[in-house]
Amino acid sequence: MQICISGIHTDTGKTHTSAMLCSILKYKYFKVIQAGLPKDSDKIKTFDSDIQTHPEGFFLKTPASPHIAKKLEQAVYKGLSIQIPLESNLIIETAGGLFSPLDETSFMIDFILKNKLPTFLVGKYYLGAINHIFLSLEALKSRNIKILGLIINGEKNPEIDELIYQHTKIKPIHLPFFNQKNFLSIKEDFKTKLESILNLNAL
């Protein structure tokens, strides 16, 4: 199964989530587009060196929105033509939020839709996150993109959890912030959480 990791915003922990899921599911990793260094495929392997990674779909040197970096570098590519590796078990990470530009004409959500990818939506709680979460879920639902789950990185907030569940019937899955030292212990706990709501053998 090919699974997309999308976000409600930039810097919500998509790469950390991708590393965790790749390690638990024994999936390979692919980044649709990389803008700037360090590469997320390199970050992934710092947590689990056994994770196999593919070269990103397109690499831009400038750490900026891809449509801006593309113009600055006079790069030539069409975002929706980026090819996904032919892998049956693959985590595919997008960049930024759902409406972060992929190029001048398309967004990350367009790539997800074109390739008919089911997705885990990744967020974290901050001032404004409720709005970003609900808008992102609505955008996915309106395009009939399958939502595998909502993964929240970092601190829990039971009141926000309950609000989300009341309105969407989606129960947030919490992934604590982790580093190289506590990765394995967090991994075992998170795997149990996933198993409580998903059939991991079906992924």
C-alpha positions, 0 to 999 in steps of 0.5 A: 500500500502507498500511504501519503503523509500530509500536513495541516501546516508546515513544521507539524512533524510530517518527517518525524511521523514518516520515520515512525511509520516507516519503522513500524510498518517496514515501509520505504520512504519517498519525499515528493519535493525537497526544498533546501537542506538537510534532506528529509530522507537523511533525517529519516535514517537518523532514527532508523538506519534500516529504513530504505529511502528513494531520491526525492521526486525533485530537489530544489536548493532554495529553502522556500515554497517550491513555486518560488524556489523553482522560479529563482533556480529556473528549474524545469518540472511539472509537479503533477508529473512527478513519478512515485516509485513503483513500490507496494509499501511506500510512505510518501511525504508531501511538503508543507500543508495541503495547499502549499504550492507544488509548482506555479499551478498545483498544490500538494493536495492536487498531487494526492488527488491525482495519484489517489493516495490515502493519507494520514493528516499530521498536525500539532496543537498551537494557536490556530491549529483547530482552524487548520485541522478542520479546514484540512479535513474538509478539503480532503473530504470534499475531494473524496481523499481517504483519511487513514487517521489524524496524527497529532505530534507533541503535547496532548489537549483533551478538550481539542481532541474531544472537539475534533471527535465530536465534529468529525468522528475522527479520534486523534492519534498522539505521537510524542516528540522524540529524538534518537535516544527515545525513538525505540520506546516511543515506537513501541507505545505508538505502535500500540496506539495504531493497532487500537484503531487500525488493522496494521496488517491491512496497510 
